[in-house]
Amino acid sequence: MRSIWIGIFILLCSLPFFSQTGTVKGFVYDKANGEPVPFSNVYFKGTTIGANTDINGFFSINRIPPGNYILIAVSLDFDTIQEPVNVTADNTLNKKIFVVKGGVKLDEVEINTTSAEKIENTSVGVQKIDPIVINKLPSVGEPDIAQYLQVLPGVVFTGDQGGQLYIRGGLPVQNKVLLDGLIIYNPFHSIGLFSVFDSDIMKNADVYSAGFGAEYGGRTSSIMDITTRDGNKKHGGGKISASTFGAKAMLEGPFVKLKENGNTSASYILSMKHSYLPQTSKSLYSYANPNGLPFYYTDVYGKASINSTGGSKISLFGFSFNDKVNYSDIASFNWNNTGAGVNFLLVPQSSNLLVEGLFAYSKYDVNFTNPSLETDSKNSGVSGINTGFNFVKFLGKQELRFGFEGVITNTKFDVQNPYFAKITLNRSTTDIAGFIKYKFIDRKKRLVFEPSFRMQYYATLGVASPEPRASLKFNFTKKIRFKAAGGFYSQTLMSANSDRDIVNLFYGFINAPENEDISNSYLDNKGVSQNVNSSVQKATHMVGGFELDLFKHFELNIEVYQKFFNQVININRDKVFEDNTTNALRPDDLKKNFVIEQGRARGFDVVLKYDRKRFYFWAVYSLTFNDRWVGTNGNTVVTNYAPNFDRRHNVNLVTSYSFGKKKQWELNGRWNFGTGFPFTPTQGYINQLNPQGNINYNFNTGNGTLNYIPGDLNSSRLPDYHRFDIGVKYKYKLSEKTTLEINFGATNIYNRENIFYVDRFTFKRINQLPIMPNLNVSLTF
């Protein structure tokens, strides 16, 4: 490994000495606010020489023959910019391009920007979310990424209340969520319509559902990478809004204004959201719950940025996210997540190398109690420091990325299960990793190949995990493209919830359990005994598909995938005995804190999109098969079951239509259908006695707690789920910089009674949210 890094260093240092051509690099900015414009197409007029800007608005075009050129910058929603440049040999020209929001989007411009991205990027198992697209969905209050994620291919959301997000068969704990590089441990509130993110300050969001590259690690299923924009660098502004669900305020502006000469500037952005649904619902939605809908949350995020004249940048950010819900006689639940960090981007003036860095801290605490079963209480906490450095070297159309990452994680967990068994764990671990990734594009742009390699070292456990990965795209034509990806993945963090919980709100965290807390062997899906060498969980991904542009404005995307989770560690909710010498001969699955499972997720997704002028339509169909295998009864039998998020069929239809002379009106609709989730039926009831070590305890007269005997794990299915949401928006421009927007809509418009849960003891059925009209008024200034 050492020789590889030395070779890479020598290669990078020696490349400039062999150059007989020139380089043009720089940034594309929005002239109105100084914000970078990502994914723009920058090229020389009359040639095929060019590049796309990255998430920072940065582009680098090298190996350019000397001469005079016209540099063109093209981006959707912006006017095309043309600037003359003179390229000389062995010289790097730095450019800052300021584009203006314009009006006419020519057909040829659309083709240049979108087709270049489709052909030159592998785009396997990834959905790029533009905040503008989020607005095309009917929204409850302000548009929110939580509502948009629910319509993505392969994504399953388990409910409007207390729901969790599952991405192509992966648990929420197997999904890594990053906010400006900082790890977010719970991005969704108890009411599933809202996340902790403010879409008005989002710059970009990428959801990698399978086969992601080596630049990401520490999770075995998926990645959600969200970046926020900087505050307006030219003038102060913001947005205030209020709805029947909550209120929001966003403020931004410059500390040091950006001028026409592109001077050093500094800006800030601050966002605050708060829910007052428990108060308004008592009068507006009393039919849903006479006592009000018990969902509280408050989110605060702030960021300050300094941008240099050369494009380098440093940002400091911090947040506080809080959530609370209290279901009468069922569950009391609350969590809070706080954190802060600093990230930077360095752009050496005489090199086409980019350097990115991060140092961040995040802390998450969660508590759960079950009033109907006093013995069932849980609390958990996780905190961590993550830091890293990434380097990007541009080599013509090719790219070389490499970097390093370090993560320190502390977890604490306390639970008392219905059998009065207690589990208490405190754990601190240190992980370090390095990665390298190369992007190759042949001259004819037929083949795009991205091999990558990550070495993940779990230092506390003394376990090294080599993880090769790769993705490719083959362009049969500009309109027919094949793509595929695969790789190896690992993680130590695990969740502390149970598939048998009635209301699955609690999602605690445990990091890398000690070997003595888990069995030293387990049965795999074929019934073969396997040794447990460590608490590192591993998975393999395979995904492939086609992109078809069969007709103008139509896009068809088909992907088939399989994830195999070689080793999944789950909390043992069936623990009855303490793991001591007295119980040495008892089966591990009755005394160990954790059980070993294996899992597999298979399926395919079909996405059809039509987008032209005023009309937008998106249809998504997903077919999934999720399996879990766990050894039981002293590891003599393998039980196969479907996890509680196994939704076989899932359909989403989304449409949006703009009308009016200035497109000031917009009509949105979304229909979702999903087959029923598995659940564990009740087999019978018992009087649960707890002598608590008292040898004189009288079992004949003692009063116990009513408990239930579960049937076969997840052997039954809930009814099908479907819901139709609509929304109408109206925008009125009060002045050049001030816009009033009124948004009226309703969720579950035909009032479908979708089941939430049934109380096992009272047999009372509780449904998901009924029809809920809502009104949101916002003022942008």
ZALUM-818579 format. One line per field, with one value per residue (C-alpha): residue in one letter; x, y, z. Coordinates in Angstrom, 3 decimals. Example, Ala and Ser with C-alpha at 12.3 -4.5 7.8 and 13.67 -1.06 7.14 Angstrom:
% ZALUM-818579
code [A S]
x [12.300 13.670]
y [-4.500 -1.060]
z [7.800 7.140]
This chain:
% ZALUM-818579
code [M R S I W I G I F I L L C S L P F F S Q T G T V K G F V Y D K A N G E P V P F S N V Y F K G T T I G A N T D I N G F F S I N R I P P G N Y I L I A V S L D F D T I Q E P V N V T A D N T L N K K I F V V K G G V K L D E V E I N T T S A E K I E N T S V G V Q K I D P I V I N K L P S V G E P D I A Q Y L Q V L P G V V F T G D Q G G Q L Y I R G G L P V Q N K V L L D G L I I Y N P F H S I G L F S V F D S D I M K N A D V Y S A G F G A E Y G G R T S S I M D I T T R D G N K K H G G G K I S A S T F G A K A M L E G P F V K L K E N G N T S A S Y I L S M K H S Y L P Q T S K S L Y S Y A N P N G L P F Y Y T D V Y G K A S I N S T G G S K I S L F G F S F N D K V N Y S D I A S F N W N N T G A G V N F L L V P Q S S N L L V E G L F A Y S K Y D V N F T N P S L E T D S K N S G V S G I N T G F N F V K F L G K Q E L R F G F E G V I T N T K F D V Q N P Y F A K I T L N R S T T D I A G F I K Y K F I D R K K R L V F E P S F R M Q Y Y A T L G V A S P E P R A S L K F N F T K K I R F K A A G G F Y S Q T L M S A N S D R D I V N L F Y G F I N A P E N E D I S N S Y L D N K G V S Q N V N S S V Q K A T H M V G G F E L D L F K H F E L N I E V Y Q K F F N Q V I N I N R D K V F E D N T T N A L R P D D L K K N F V I E Q G R A R G F D V V L K Y D R K R F Y F W A V Y S L T F N D R W V G T N G N T V V T N Y A P N F D R R H N V N L V T S Y S F G K K K Q W E L N G R W N F G T G F P F T P T Q G Y I N Q L N P Q G N I N Y N F N T G N G T L N Y I P G D L N S S R L P D Y H R F D I G V K Y K Y K L S E K T T L E I N F G A T N I Y N R E N I F Y V D R F T F K R I N Q L P I M P N L N V S L T F]
x [0.000 2.877 4.441 1.099 0.772 4.409 3.756 0.665 2.598 5.408 2.871 1.060 4.307 5.741 2.711 3.267 6.801 5.488 2.770 3.012 -0.513 -2.435 -5.102 -8.178 -9.821 -12.164 -15.662 -19.131 -21.146 -24.667 -24.195 -27.224 -25.895 -22.393 -23.501 -21.651 -23.616 -23.012 -23.313 -22.889 -21.306 -18.159 -16.530 -14.703 -16.878 -16.493 -14.618 -15.348 -13.003 -14.837 -15.881 -18.777 -18.670 -18.762 -20.832 -18.595 -19.109 -15.483 -14.291 -10.897 -10.108 -6.555 -4.425 -5.673 -3.630 -2.356 -4.496 -7.398 -10.808 -14.334 -15.192 -18.905 -20.739 -24.172 -26.528 -30.249 -32.195 -29.222 -28.287 -25.386 -22.100 -19.313 -15.836 -12.656 -9.572 -5.992 -4.409 -0.625 1.576 2.571 0.314 -2.829 -5.514 -7.891 -11.407 -14.444 -17.635 -20.733 -23.968 -27.310 -30.687 -32.285 -35.135 -34.935 -33.838 -32.942 -33.384 -29.744 -28.667 -30.769 -29.234 -25.671 -26.053 -28.048 -26.563 -22.998 -23.818 -25.630 -22.788 -19.793 -21.059 -21.793 -24.844 -25.497 -27.861 -27.853 -30.590 -29.509 -32.090 -32.439 -34.269 -36.313 -37.689 -38.807 -41.303 -43.041 -44.596 -47.698 -46.298 -47.571 -46.393 -43.027 -41.664 -39.500 -36.987 -38.663 -41.743 -39.613 -37.501 -40.653 -41.153 -37.601 -37.102 -36.262 -37.198 -39.790 -41.253 -43.089 -45.632 -46.787 -46.364 -43.183 -42.069 -38.532 -36.817 -35.480 -33.393 -33.227 -33.400 -31.095 -31.970 -31.883 -28.686 -27.148 -27.838 -25.193 -26.590 -24.159 -24.918 -22.000 -19.846 -21.076 -22.831 -26.541 -27.825 -31.556 -32.657 -36.436 -38.983 -41.600 -44.223 -42.925 -43.758 -40.791 -37.009 -34.472 -33.342 -34.557 -34.968 -34.473 -30.848 -30.024 -27.599 -27.603 -28.568 -27.319 -28.925 -26.739 -29.034 -26.511 -23.025 -21.549 -17.859 -14.923 -15.130 -17.933 -17.520 -18.770 -22.195 -23.365 -26.459 -26.711 -25.503 -27.436 -25.071 -26.619 -24.823 -26.097 -25.503 -23.730 -25.619 -26.234 -22.939 -24.436 -27.455 -29.521 -32.678 -34.648 -37.961 -40.711 -43.587 -46.432 -48.762 -51.306 -48.406 -45.606 -43.565 -40.169 -37.777 -34.640 -32.232 -29.094 -26.737 -23.148 -20.642 -18.343 -20.098 -19.017 -18.180 -17.808 -14.039 -14.624 -13.053 -12.867 -16.369 -18.076 -21.701 -24.087 -27.281 -29.613 -32.670 -35.229 -38.272 -40.830 -43.963 -47.082 -49.196 -50.140 -51.915 -53.505 -54.560 -56.937 -59.174 -58.216 -57.690 -59.646 -61.182 -57.697 -57.092 -59.336 -56.290 -54.291 -51.507 -48.589 -45.693 -43.249 -40.037 -37.643 -34.743 -32.024 -29.138 -26.551 -23.557 -20.901 -18.631 -15.564 -14.708 -11.321 -10.622 -9.071 -12.121 -10.878 -13.479 -13.908 -17.269 -18.282 -21.681 -23.733 -27.202 -29.693 -32.508 -35.144 -38.151 -40.804 -43.960 -46.284 -48.831 -51.224 -50.843 -48.605 -45.263 -43.419 -40.493 -37.998 -34.622 -32.198 -29.262 -26.660 -23.415 -20.917 -18.162 -15.801 -15.055 -12.811 -11.936 -8.406 -7.706 -3.954 -3.570 -0.934 -2.370 -5.549 -5.635 -8.522 -8.200 -11.252 -11.148 -13.563 -13.625 -17.001 -18.715 -22.244 -24.223 -27.576 -29.661 -32.954 -35.379 -38.389 -40.893 -43.963 -46.661 -48.733 -45.747 -43.650 -40.794 -40.240 -37.985 -34.972 -32.476 -29.460 -26.866 -24.221 -21.597 -18.751 -15.964 -15.337 -12.538 -11.133 -9.161 -10.039 -7.874 -9.062 -6.646 -7.991 -6.210 -8.012 -11.376 -10.038 -10.134 -8.120 -9.577 -7.982 -8.338 -8.271 -10.910 -10.955 -14.001 -14.244 -17.637 -19.017 -22.280 -24.295 -27.339 -29.717 -32.775 -35.066 -37.094 -40.537 -38.798 -37.137 -33.709 -31.460 -28.837 -26.379 -23.568 -21.045 -18.620 -15.972 -14.291 -11.817 -11.907 -9.539 -9.731 -8.088 -9.473 -8.486 -10.790 -10.026 -12.421 -11.613 -13.439 -12.289 -11.829 -15.110 -16.970 -18.283 -16.897 -16.848 -15.084 -14.611 -12.611 -12.052 -10.613 -11.151 -9.141 -11.257 -9.410 -11.425 -8.583 -10.371 -11.236 -7.957 -9.860 -8.902 -11.555 -10.282 -13.196 -12.760 -15.580 -16.262 -18.877 -19.106 -21.269 -21.247 -22.874 -24.245 -25.606 -26.295 -29.792 -29.129 -26.739 -25.863 -24.550 -23.413 -21.726 -20.715 -18.468 -17.796 -18.955 -18.682 -19.774 -19.781 -22.675 -25.948 -29.479 -31.223 -34.796 -36.878 -39.023 -41.554 -42.190 -45.774 -44.670 -41.154 -40.141 -37.032 -33.876 -30.921 -27.326 -24.714 -21.211 -19.102 -20.321 -17.701 -17.289 -18.521 -21.873 -22.591 -22.479 -19.135 -20.918 -24.169 -26.045 -26.017 -28.911 -27.939 -27.868 -24.069 -22.353 -20.114 -17.580 -17.885 -14.472 -15.517 -18.520 -17.818 -20.900 -20.319 -22.291 -21.837 -23.723 -24.490 -26.577 -27.063 -29.467 -30.253 -30.967 -33.157 -34.048 -36.527 -38.495 -37.864 -38.488 -38.962 -36.436 -36.666 -34.367 -34.346 -32.146 -31.850 -30.008 -29.045 -27.535 -26.325 -25.756 -23.252 -23.472 -26.095 -25.996 -29.332 -30.316 -31.690 -35.221 -35.727 -33.021 -34.308 -31.195 -28.115 -24.933 -23.018 -21.527 -24.869 -26.432 -23.381 -25.248 -28.247 -28.576 -26.867 -30.066 -31.626 -28.727 -26.577 -27.246 -27.118 -28.018 -26.405 -28.523 -27.984 -30.031 -30.681 -32.462 -33.361 -35.482 -35.790 -36.965 -38.475 -38.585 -40.308 -39.967 -41.475 -40.437 -41.361 -42.045 -45.078 -45.778 -43.846 -44.697 -42.799 -43.820 -41.911 -42.495 -40.458 -40.549 -38.582 -37.871 -36.291 -35.212 -33.620 -32.172 -31.506 -30.486 -32.745 -33.161 -29.504 -28.474 -30.077 -32.752 -32.576 -35.659 -36.400 -38.582 -39.458 -38.341 -40.977 -40.130 -40.621 -43.044 -43.384 -44.881 -44.571 -45.932 -45.545 -47.114 -46.139 -47.346 -46.967 -48.447 -47.695 -50.192 -50.830 -48.988 -46.061 -46.440 -47.609 -49.996 -48.924 -50.985 -49.323 -50.452 -48.987 -50.490 -48.734 -49.641 -47.836 -48.609 -48.852 -45.929 -45.261 -46.103 -45.950 -49.393 -50.346 -50.514 -51.730 -51.344 -49.567 -49.289 -45.615 -44.204 -40.896 -39.523 -36.401 -34.216 -36.531 -36.499 -39.532 -41.613 -45.176 -46.079 -49.647 -50.499 -47.986 -49.294 -47.579 -47.728 -49.926 -47.725 -48.304 -46.922 -45.847 -46.662 -44.289 -42.069 -43.607 -45.794 -48.804 -49.311 -51.047 -53.584 -52.394 -51.539 -52.499 -52.837 -53.483 -52.123 -52.823 -51.532 -52.131 -49.537 -49.814 -46.903 -47.250 -44.214 -44.524 -41.210 -38.024 -36.761 -40.003 -42.389 -45.536 -46.463 -49.689 -49.792 -53.020 -53.333 -54.419 -52.872 -54.870 -57.525 -59.958 -59.420 -58.052 -57.908 -54.324 -53.440 -50.765 -50.936 -53.333 -52.910 -52.258 -54.030 -57.056 -57.386 -57.843 -56.892 -55.002 -54.747 -52.202 -53.070 -56.553 -57.389 -55.549 -56.114 -53.298 -52.447 -48.995 -48.178 -44.586 -42.828 -39.426 -37.455]
y [0.000 2.390 1.923 2.677 6.028 6.901 6.093 8.288 11.160 10.897 10.760 13.882 15.800 14.812 15.486 19.270 18.752 16.833 19.365 21.112 22.461 24.966 24.831 26.929 26.507 28.501 28.839 29.608 31.841 33.233 36.975 37.787 36.297 34.943 31.329 28.623 27.132 23.357 20.999 23.735 22.935 24.967 24.424 26.135 27.192 25.047 22.276 19.224 20.496 21.248 20.180 20.258 22.198 20.208 20.856 23.860 25.391 24.499 23.445 22.492 22.135 21.011 19.706 22.572 23.366 26.977 29.533 31.979 30.576 31.613 30.114 29.341 28.636 27.014 26.253 25.679 28.714 30.995 32.960 31.590 33.452 33.791 35.134 35.281 33.597 33.137 29.794 29.523 26.455 25.458 28.103 27.994 30.607 31.285 32.441 33.528 33.411 35.193 34.047 35.833 34.159 34.453 33.562 31.600 27.961 26.957 23.318 22.997 24.386 21.807 19.014 20.213 20.389 17.269 14.871 15.653 14.702 11.524 10.361 11.324 10.157 6.557 7.620 4.108 3.839 7.588 10.199 13.830 15.994 19.582 21.766 23.159 19.668 19.288 22.085 19.994 17.762 18.623 19.824 20.033 23.450 24.266 21.800 19.228 16.653 14.022 14.165 14.000 11.041 8.952 8.974 7.921 4.462 1.776 3.938 2.667 4.828 2.912 5.542 9.126 8.777 7.376 6.095 5.186 5.392 2.186 2.399 -0.717 -3.132 -1.270 -0.285 3.412 2.755 1.365 4.678 7.349 10.878 13.751 17.444 19.504 16.466 16.086 12.847 13.241 10.309 10.928 13.194 12.667 13.823 11.573 12.858 11.473 14.550 16.571 16.276 18.378 20.006 23.303 22.986 26.754 26.515 23.256 23.484 19.831 16.389 13.059 9.787 6.746 3.740 1.035 0.575 3.884 4.650 4.417 8.071 6.995 4.440 3.239 2.093 -1.051 0.134 3.738 7.326 10.582 13.514 16.963 20.268 23.715 26.901 29.981 33.086 35.813 37.631 40.810 41.817 40.799 38.780 35.872 34.106 33.807 31.359 30.029 27.084 25.026 22.755 25.133 28.228 28.944 31.881 32.066 35.011 35.540 38.294 39.502 40.425 41.626 42.267 40.631 43.216 43.016 42.423 39.196 40.353 38.350 38.145 36.803 35.866 34.111 32.065 31.129 28.862 28.133 25.803 25.083 22.936 24.103 21.214 19.991 23.333 23.906 20.288 20.439 22.773 22.129 18.359 17.272 14.476 12.935 13.016 14.848 15.494 16.934 15.435 15.126 16.057 18.733 19.730 22.684 22.929 25.596 25.716 28.456 28.888 31.543 31.445 33.311 33.164 34.303 35.965 32.739 30.598 29.051 28.936 28.179 27.661 27.290 25.760 24.479 23.086 21.996 19.614 18.494 16.185 15.032 12.915 11.512 8.862 8.457 4.982 3.809 5.591 8.650 9.543 12.391 13.035 15.894 16.221 18.989 19.554 21.935 21.813 23.580 22.682 24.281 24.223 25.107 25.999 26.329 29.008 27.234 23.729 21.923 20.182 20.723 20.116 19.665 19.320 18.807 18.699 18.141 17.000 15.631 14.354 12.517 11.420 9.513 8.290 5.984 4.743 2.555 3.598 0.475 -1.768 -0.136 -2.593 -1.513 1.554 2.512 5.333 5.739 8.280 8.578 11.239 11.440 13.414 12.963 14.574 14.090 15.437 14.845 15.639 15.911 15.975 16.705 14.922 15.978 14.219 11.854 12.496 11.127 11.387 10.232 11.076 10.142 9.971 9.491 8.883 8.623 7.345 7.020 5.166 4.439 2.226 1.136 -1.054 -3.193 -5.615 -7.103 -10.116 -7.788 -8.477 -5.424 -4.503 -1.682 -0.870 1.942 1.823 4.060 3.247 4.804 4.156 5.399 4.988 5.925 5.757 6.228 6.580 7.046 8.154 7.085 8.278 7.036 9.452 8.515 8.760 5.246 3.921 5.562 3.456 4.367 1.806 2.696 1.154 1.877 0.536 0.777 0.067 -0.385 0.455 -0.330 -3.808 -4.315 -5.275 -4.161 -4.229 -3.909 -2.759 -2.713 -1.046 -0.069 1.469 1.816 3.121 2.057 4.434 2.345 5.604 9.001 7.770 4.190 3.640 0.613 1.051 -1.201 -0.981 -3.178 -3.419 -4.420 -2.398 -2.550 -0.856 -1.371 0.886 -0.965 -0.046 -0.879 -1.287 -4.423 -5.794 -6.721 -3.200 -1.996 1.595 1.571 5.077 4.281 4.055 3.922 3.177 0.648 0.636 -2.503 -4.793 -6.847 -10.408 -11.834 -10.050 -12.041 -15.711 -17.089 -18.774 -18.599 -20.411 -18.778 -18.789 -22.312 -23.702 -23.912 -22.857 -19.807 -18.454 -14.856 -13.230 -9.679 -7.357 -5.756 -6.041 -6.492 -6.388 -6.768 -4.786 -5.506 -3.150 -2.684 -1.123 0.954 4.608 5.160 8.480 6.994 10.158 13.828 14.960 11.328 9.548 5.880 4.452 0.751 -0.720 -4.232 -4.727 -7.160 -6.449 -9.313 -8.470 -11.134 -10.379 -8.244 -7.788 -7.096 -6.605 -9.761 -8.913 -12.568 -12.498 -14.200 -15.166 -13.246 -14.375 -15.781 -19.059 -20.160 -20.060 -21.309 -24.257 -22.265 -21.410 -18.203 -16.847 -16.766 -15.103 -13.081 -9.368 -9.690 -12.151 -12.656 -12.522 -12.508 -10.466 -10.057 -7.360 -7.905 -5.963 -3.671 -0.099 1.554 5.350 7.204 10.979 13.553 17.183 19.848 23.513 23.717 20.017 17.531 13.857 11.203 7.531 5.117 1.400 -0.772 -4.508 -5.688 -8.930 -8.641 -11.712 -12.254 -15.443 -15.983 -19.100 -19.959 -22.605 -22.894 -22.373 -25.595 -24.067 -21.222 -19.012 -17.120 -14.027 -10.843 -7.709 -5.162 -2.880 -5.552 -3.871 -6.029 -3.493 0.278 2.819 6.606 8.921 12.600 15.406 19.169 21.751 25.485 27.902 31.603 34.114 34.287 30.722 32.128 29.208 25.623 22.468 19.405 15.855 12.653 9.185 6.423 2.747 0.078 -3.466 -4.263 -4.559 -7.748 -7.896 -10.451 -11.658 -12.239 -15.908 -15.460 -13.590 -14.318 -12.877 -11.814 -12.285 -10.882 -12.286 -10.105 -12.698 -13.108 -16.850 -16.312 -14.786 -16.167 -16.997 -17.850 -14.407 -12.199 -9.559 -9.556 -7.514 -8.458 -9.513 -11.238 -14.329 -13.463 -15.720 -16.527 -13.545 -11.243 -14.040 -11.797 -8.764 -5.446 -4.224 -2.335 1.354 4.118 7.890 10.811 14.306 17.525 21.071 24.451 27.246 30.888 33.330 37.091 39.288 42.343 43.792 42.691 40.944 40.265 37.411 36.283 32.610 30.937 27.153 25.261 21.493 18.347 14.973 11.759 13.591 10.650 9.887 6.370 4.553 3.306 1.313 2.619 -0.016 -2.108 -2.121 -5.755 -5.446 -3.231 -4.234 -0.563 0.265 3.484 4.728 6.843 10.472 11.065 13.768 16.899 20.181 22.659 26.240 27.795 31.459 32.582 35.850 35.826 39.068]
z [0.000 0.849 -2.597 -4.271 -2.513 -3.307 -6.983 -7.023 -5.445 -8.009 -10.857 -9.654 -9.183 -12.559 -14.762 -15.107 -16.479 -19.488 -20.345 -23.724 -23.509 -21.426 -18.740 -18.032 -14.665 -12.507 -11.119 -12.409 -10.073 -9.975 -10.473 -8.309 -5.073 -5.699 -5.181 -7.200 -10.102 -10.116 -13.102 -15.711 -19.085 -19.879 -23.264 -26.148 -29.047 -32.142 -30.299 -28.164 -25.447 -22.225 -18.741 -16.305 -13.045 -9.809 -6.687 -5.895 -9.353 -10.170 -13.623 -15.001 -18.713 -19.376 -22.232 -24.410 -27.546 -27.400 -29.214 -28.994 -28.065 -27.110 -23.706 -23.325 -20.059 -20.332 -17.473 -17.254 -16.007 -16.825 -19.929 -21.962 -21.349 -23.935 -23.126 -25.278 -23.778 -24.854 -23.960 -23.855 -23.380 -19.841 -18.352 -16.199 -16.801 -13.884 -14.721 -12.730 -14.762 -13.464 -15.091 -15.024 -14.581 -17.948 -19.768 -22.947 -22.670 -26.203 -27.181 -28.181 -24.826 -22.983 -25.036 -24.404 -20.622 -19.940 -22.487 -21.389 -17.824 -18.877 -21.097 -18.944 -15.513 -14.555 -12.470 -11.098 -8.145 -7.527 -7.514 -7.712 -5.965 -7.059 -4.495 -7.415 -8.131 -4.507 -5.154 -7.818 -5.136 -3.110 0.201 3.747 4.827 3.297 0.685 2.436 1.239 3.462 1.251 -1.896 -0.750 -0.414 -4.201 -5.128 -6.661 -4.118 -1.132 1.360 4.108 6.816 7.843 8.259 12.020 13.475 10.091 9.085 5.709 4.132 0.966 -1.199 1.701 4.062 7.625 8.570 10.541 7.340 5.589 6.186 6.187 5.690 6.081 4.759 5.552 9.160 10.157 11.013 13.066 12.614 9.743 10.092 12.607 14.231 11.837 8.572 6.509 7.762 7.900 9.781 6.514 5.074 1.303 0.893 2.008 0.231 -2.680 -3.657 -2.385 -3.711 -2.652 -3.415 -3.046 -4.061 -5.471 -4.260 -4.669 -2.267 -1.223 1.141 3.919 7.257 5.989 4.211 2.329 1.151 1.391 1.564 0.942 1.433 1.009 1.916 0.000 1.299 2.290 -0.282 -0.815 -2.316 -0.264 2.744 2.338 3.633 3.869 6.463 6.283 8.392 7.880 9.775 10.816 11.746 10.997 9.470 9.164 7.016 6.948 4.861 3.841 3.513 6.201 3.399 0.078 -3.155 -5.816 -9.574 -9.313 -7.393 -4.132 -0.916 0.551 3.665 4.236 6.624 6.448 9.314 9.248 11.989 11.901 14.605 14.823 16.642 15.339 18.853 19.379 15.955 15.466 18.447 16.470 12.832 12.938 15.993 13.918 13.619 17.368 19.899 22.103 19.201 17.106 19.547 17.242 18.405 16.684 16.520 14.059 13.925 11.437 10.908 8.626 7.979 4.907 3.676 -0.039 -1.351 -4.676 -6.006 -5.184 -1.944 0.817 4.507 6.246 9.882 10.644 13.558 14.264 16.918 15.937 18.469 18.332 20.819 20.573 23.206 22.218 25.116 26.704 23.872 23.717 24.949 22.790 22.333 20.770 20.174 17.805 18.065 16.218 14.658 12.098 9.755 6.143 3.557 -0.118 -1.276 -4.910 -5.646 -8.326 -10.435 -10.257 -11.269 -7.894 -5.448 -1.708 0.529 4.309 7.188 10.980 12.652 15.873 16.293 19.312 19.378 22.405 22.291 24.996 24.822 27.420 27.030 29.559 28.895 29.702 32.405 31.989 28.383 28.478 26.407 26.044 23.846 22.853 20.170 19.640 17.233 15.630 11.919 9.965 6.511 3.547 -0.107 -3.130 -6.730 -9.664 -13.175 -16.024 -19.162 -19.112 -16.467 -12.726 -9.837 -6.336 -3.124 0.531 4.187 6.912 10.674 12.880 16.672 17.862 21.392 22.066 25.183 25.385 28.167 27.714 29.850 27.769 28.584 30.181 32.758 31.305 31.228 28.675 29.383 26.980 26.622 23.728 22.155 18.842 16.430 12.689 9.997 6.237 2.977 -0.550 -4.171 -7.164 -10.845 -13.569 -17.117 -20.266 -23.653 -26.539 -28.205 -24.909 -25.300 -22.026 -18.605 -15.974 -12.304 -10.300 -6.658 -3.532 0.151 3.046 6.177 9.421 12.616 14.965 18.234 16.984 15.146 11.978 8.462 5.747 2.139 -0.021 -3.825 -5.776 -9.376 -11.639 -15.399 -18.189 -21.806 -24.279 -27.137 -28.555 -27.033 -26.216 -25.085 -22.185 -20.040 -16.504 -13.657 -10.266 -7.364 -4.364 -0.782 2.239 6.022 9.237 12.996 14.033 14.659 15.662 18.905 17.730 17.324 14.525 17.214 18.518 17.939 17.391 16.031 17.105 19.095 17.027 19.368 18.439 19.533 18.131 17.686 20.492 22.317 21.040 24.339 23.834 20.675 19.816 18.658 15.768 13.838 11.098 7.691 5.228 4.099 7.635 7.738 10.957 10.584 13.062 14.275 14.040 14.881 15.209 11.828 9.606 5.889 2.657 -1.093 -3.755 -7.396 -9.526 -13.259 -15.680 -18.745 -19.472 -22.520 -24.147 -26.592 -27.325 -26.899 -23.303 -22.166 -19.946 -18.944 -16.291 -15.317 -12.577 -11.119 -7.831 -5.123 -1.723 0.414 4.063 5.095 8.798 10.533 14.304 15.993 19.602 21.191 22.297 23.373 26.040 29.208 31.185 32.246 30.518 33.497 34.695 36.144 32.679 30.807 29.287 28.109 24.367 23.254 21.711 25.216 27.063 24.657 24.174 20.391 17.671 14.273 11.130 7.407 4.976 1.286 -0.709 -4.353 -6.762 -9.721 -10.205 -13.252 -13.577 -16.406 -16.532 -18.864 -18.473 -21.005 -20.431 -18.136 -17.615 -15.460 -14.923 -13.021 -12.630 -10.369 -9.855 -7.471 -6.936 -3.899 -2.030 1.429 3.396 6.795 8.265 11.967 13.909 16.843 19.571 20.363 16.733 15.489 13.228 10.713 10.624 7.441 7.789 5.961 7.857 8.825 5.872 3.185 0.787 -2.298 -4.722 -4.535 -7.045 -7.119 -9.670 -9.517 -11.767 -11.882 -14.240 -14.360 -15.876 -16.173 -18.360 -15.941 -14.675 -11.388 -10.810 -10.246 -9.719 -8.142 -7.454 -6.033 -5.699 -3.785 -3.587 -1.578 -0.576 3.131 5.532 7.537 11.237 14.031 15.132 18.776 19.761 23.345 26.645 29.922 33.406 33.441 36.981 38.161 41.440 41.033 42.768 45.776 46.687 48.928 46.153 46.166 42.579 43.595 44.961 43.139 40.748 37.389 34.227 31.294 28.403 25.089 23.394 19.844 16.933 14.096 13.376 10.727 9.418 8.655 6.424 6.940 4.345 1.266 1.605 -0.804 -0.589 -2.942 -2.229 -4.120 -3.970 -5.600 -5.506 -6.415 -6.645 -6.730 -7.281 -5.032 -6.215 -7.940 -4.799 -2.914 -3.702 -1.926 -2.266 -1.167 -1.084 -0.434 -0.514 1.230 2.037 1.740 -0.259 -0.384 3.326 2.967 6.340 6.222 9.324 11.708 14.433 16.525 20.304 21.211 24.573 23.849 20.161 19.326 15.738 15.071 11.485 9.678 9.072 7.606 5.069 6.221 4.351 4.866 4.006 3.829 3.232 2.649 1.877 0.188 0.306]
